[in-house]
């Protein structure tokens, strides 16, 4: 199974959720050989729950994923923490929605949840916990308490960072993973369809549940590859996103 661990279903946080736009994301993912992605939309995006209400209206939810005409979408969310940094949480739809509600008082920058408190909440559910873009200049994680970082499941090798900061950043992410004995998985961090396929994880088995995915990655039964077109994909997506934001005023 080929999967992307960091995607967004909306153009921006201020955009309303559009099923048509989301299905364009799925279509592009399919064209790039993906079989699945985790939908890690920002937890403080406009009308977060509308995403799942819309998907519930149109698609079946089996095991831990939505079946979008044979393509698997695993629910999740991307959470800002007080210390500056982002954490991806991926799990059952109901757990994602419950955690979103529990974070209602932490959606503004002045009230972002402390890392330790978020971990405490996530550990009450069967959630995959990923340290997003740990060496991003604006929202790093690598400097945080290692006893907290070690409670994560994986680190994110981020397509946007590979473009913005150079492919040598991969060495830093993998070294951090080695130091804490945590696997590294790839995420495109796509907000626009063209960015999908910039980085892909190939699992040695088909997975339908969070536990199956976690076990497969922890057992090192996967490979992460970056596209030779990564720079072109991310650059084009970035430019189109900018133009669309300006035209839509979002």
C-alpha positions as CSV (number, residue, x, y, z in Angstrom):
1,X,0.0,0.0,0.0
2,X,1.3,3.4,-1.0
3,X,0.4,6.1,1.5
4,X,1.0,9.8,2.2
5,X,1.1,10.7,6.0
6,X,0.6,14.4,5.8
7,X,-2.1,16.0,3.6
8,X,-4.7,18.8,3.9
9,X,-8.2,18.7,2.4
10,X,-8.6,22.4,2.2
11,X,-6.7,25.2,0.4
12,X,-6.3,27.3,3.5
13,X,-7.6,27.4,7.1
14,X,-10.0,30.1,6.1
15,X,-11.5,28.1,3.2
16,X,-14.8,26.2,3.6
17,X,-14.5,22.5,2.9
18,X,-15.3,21.7,-0.7
19,X,-16.0,18.1,-1.6
20,X,-15.1,18.9,-5.2
21,X,-11.7,20.2,-4.2
22,X,-11.1,17.2,-1.9
23,X,-12.0,14.8,-4.6
24,X,-9.5,16.5,-6.9
25,X,-6.9,15.7,-4.2
26,X,-8.0,12.1,-4.2
27,X,-7.9,12.0,-8.0
28,X,-4.3,13.4,-8.1
29,X,-3.2,11.0,-5.4
30,X,-4.5,8.1,-7.5
31,X,-2.7,9.4,-10.6
32,X,0.5,9.4,-8.6
33,X,0.1,5.8,-7.6
34,X,-1.1,6.4,-4.0
35,X,-3.7,4.0,-2.5
36,X,-4.3,6.1,0.7
37,X,-3.5,9.2,2.6
38,X,-4.0,10.5,6.1
39,X,-6.2,13.6,6.2
40,X,-4.3,15.7,8.7
41,X,-6.2,19.0,8.4
42,X,-5.3,21.8,10.9
43,X,-7.3,21.4,14.1
44,X,-8.2,25.1,14.1
45,X,-9.3,25.3,10.5
46,X,-12.6,26.9,9.8
47,X,-15.5,24.5,10.5
48,X,-13.3,21.4,11.1
49,X,-16.2,19.1,11.8
50,X,-17.8,19.9,8.5
51,X,-15.1,17.9,6.8
52,X,-16.2,14.7,8.4
53,X,-19.9,15.4,8.3
54,X,-19.6,15.8,4.5
55,X,-17.6,12.7,4.1
56,X,-20.1,10.8,6.2
57,X,-22.9,11.9,3.9
58,X,-21.2,10.6,0.8
59,X,-18.9,7.7,1.6
60,X,-18.7,4.5,3.7
61,X,-16.4,4.4,6.7
62,X,-14.9,1.0,7.2
63,X,-12.4,-0.1,9.9
64,X,-10.4,3.1,10.3
65,X,-10.8,4.7,6.9
66,X,-13.2,6.3,4.4
67,X,-13.6,4.4,1.2
68,X,-13.5,7.0,-1.6
69,X,-14.2,4.8,-4.6
70,X,-11.5,2.4,-3.5
71,X,-9.1,5.0,-2.2
72,X,-8.5,5.0,1.6
73,X,-8.6,8.2,3.6
74,X,-7.6,7.8,7.3
75,X,-8.8,10.7,9.5
76,X,-6.5,12.9,11.5
77,X,-5.6,16.4,12.5
78,X,-2.6,18.6,12.8
79,X,-2.2,20.3,16.2
80,X,-0.2,23.4,17.1
81,X,1.6,23.1,20.5
82,X,2.5,25.9,22.9
83,X,6.2,25.4,22.6
84,X,6.0,26.0,18.8
85,X,5.6,23.0,16.6
86,X,3.0,20.8,15.0
87,X,1.9,17.3,15.9
88,X,-0.1,15.0,13.6
89,X,-2.7,12.7,15.2
90,X,-4.2,10.0,13.1
91,X,-6.9,7.6,14.3
92,X,-10.5,6.6,14.3
93,X,-13.0,9.2,13.0
94,X,-14.8,9.4,16.3
95,X,-11.6,9.8,18.3
96,X,-10.4,12.6,15.9
97,X,-13.7,14.5,16.4
98,X,-13.6,14.0,20.1
99,X,-10.0,15.3,20.4
100,X,-10.9,18.2,18.2
101,X,-13.7,19.1,20.6
102,X,-11.3,18.7,23.6
103,X,-9.0,21.2,22.0
104,X,-11.7,23.8,21.5
105,X,-10.1,26.1,24.1
106,X,-6.7,25.8,22.5
107,X,-7.3,26.9,19.0
108,X,-5.8,30.4,19.3
109,X,-2.1,31.0,19.3
110,X,-2.1,32.5,22.8
111,X,-3.8,29.3,24.1
112,X,-2.1,26.5,22.2
113,X,-1.8,23.3,24.3
114,X,1.5,22.3,25.9
115,X,3.2,19.4,24.3
116,X,3.0,17.1,27.4
117,X,-0.7,17.8,27.8
118,X,-1.5,17.0,24.1
119,X,0.5,13.7,24.5
120,X,-1.5,12.9,27.6
121,X,-4.8,13.4,25.7
122,X,-3.6,11.4,22.6
123,X,-2.5,8.5,24.7
124,X,-6.1,8.0,25.8
125,X,-7.0,6.9,22.3
126,X,-5.5,4.6,19.7
127,X,-3.7,7.4,17.8
128,X,-0.6,7.5,15.6
129,X,1.4,10.5,16.8
130,X,3.8,12.0,14.3
131,X,6.2,14.9,14.9
132,X,5.5,17.1,11.9
133,X,8.4,18.7,10.0
134,X,10.7,18.6,13.1
135,X,13.4,20.8,11.5
136,X,11.2,23.4,9.9
137,X,12.7,26.9,10.5
138,X,9.4,28.4,11.6
139,X,8.0,25.5,13.7
140,X,10.8,23.2,14.8
141,X,10.4,20.2,17.2
142,X,13.9,18.8,17.5
143,X,14.9,21.1,20.4
144,X,12.1,19.9,22.7
145,X,12.5,17.6,25.7
146,X,13.6,14.2,24.3
147,X,11.5,12.4,26.9
148,X,8.4,13.9,25.3
149,X,9.6,13.5,21.7
150,X,10.2,9.8,22.4
151,X,6.5,9.3,23.1
152,X,5.8,10.0,19.5
153,X,5.4,7.1,17.0
154,X,7.1,8.6,14.0
155,X,8.8,11.8,12.6
156,X,7.6,13.5,9.4
157,X,10.0,13.8,6.4
158,X,8.1,16.7,4.9
159,X,7.8,17.4,1.2
160,X,7.4,21.2,1.7
161,X,10.6,21.3,3.8
162,X,12.6,19.3,1.3
163,X,11.7,22.0,-1.3
164,X,12.1,25.0,1.0
165,X,15.2,24.0,3.0
166,X,16.9,21.5,0.6
167,X,17.0,17.7,0.5
168,X,19.9,17.6,2.9
169,X,17.3,18.2,5.7
170,X,16.5,14.5,5.3
171,X,19.7,13.6,7.1
172,X,18.8,15.7,10.1
173,X,15.3,14.2,10.3
174,X,16.7,10.6,10.0
175,X,19.4,11.3,12.6
176,X,16.8,12.5,15.0
177,X,14.7,9.4,14.4
178,X,17.8,7.2,14.9
179,X,18.6,9.0,18.2
180,X,15.2,8.4,19.6
181,X,14.6,5.1,17.9
182,X,11.6,6.4,16.0
183,X,10.8,5.6,12.3
184,X,10.6,8.4,9.8
185,X,7.7,8.6,7.4
186,X,7.0,10.9,4.4
187,X,4.3,13.5,4.1
188,X,3.7,15.8,1.1
189,X,2.1,18.5,3.3
190,X,-0.2,19.2,0.3
191,X,-2.8,21.9,0.3
192,X,-3.2,21.6,-3.4
193,X,-3.5,18.5,-5.6
194,X,-0.3,18.9,-7.6
195,X,1.9,18.5,-4.5
196,X,0.6,14.9,-3.9
197,X,3.1,12.3,-5.0
198,X,6.1,14.4,-4.0
199,X,6.9,11.9,-1.3
200,X,5.4,8.4,-0.9
201,X,5.6,5.6,1.6
202,X,5.3,2.0,0.3
203,X,4.1,-0.4,2.9
204,X,4.7,-4.1,2.4
205,X,1.1,-4.9,3.1
206,X,-2.4,-3.4,2.7
207,X,-3.6,-1.8,5.9
208,X,-7.2,-1.0,7.0
209,X,-6.6,0.0,10.6
210,X,-4.4,2.4,12.6
211,X,-2.8,-0.6,14.5
212,X,-1.9,-2.3,11.2
213,X,-0.2,0.8,9.9
214,X,1.7,1.4,13.2
215,X,2.9,-2.2,13.3
216,X,4.0,-2.2,9.7
217,X,6.0,1.0,10.1
218,X,7.5,0.0,13.5
219,X,8.6,-3.3,12.0
220,X,10.4,-1.4,9.2
221,X,8.3,-3.1,6.6
222,X,8.1,0.0,4.4
223,X,10.1,2.3,2.2
224,X,9.9,6.1,1.8
225,X,10.8,7.6,-1.6
226,X,10.8,11.2,-2.9
227,X,9.8,12.0,-6.4
228,X,12.4,13.3,-8.9
229,X,9.8,15.9,-9.6
230,X,9.4,17.0,-6.0
231,X,10.7,20.5,-6.5
232,X,8.5,21.1,-9.6
233,X,5.4,19.7,-7.8
234,X,5.8,21.8,-4.6
235,X,6.7,24.9,-6.5
236,X,3.8,24.7,-8.8
237,X,1.4,23.9,-6.0
238,X,2.7,26.8,-4.0
239,X,2.3,29.3,-6.8
240,X,-1.2,28.1,-7.7
241,X,-2.2,28.2,-4.0
242,X,-1.0,31.7,-3.8
243,X,-3.0,32.8,-6.8
244,X,-6.2,31.1,-5.6
245,X,-5.8,32.6,-2.1
246,X,-5.6,36.1,-3.7
247,X,-8.5,35.5,-6.0
248,X,-10.7,34.0,-3.3
249,X,-9.6,36.4,-0.6
250,X,-8.8,33.6,1.9
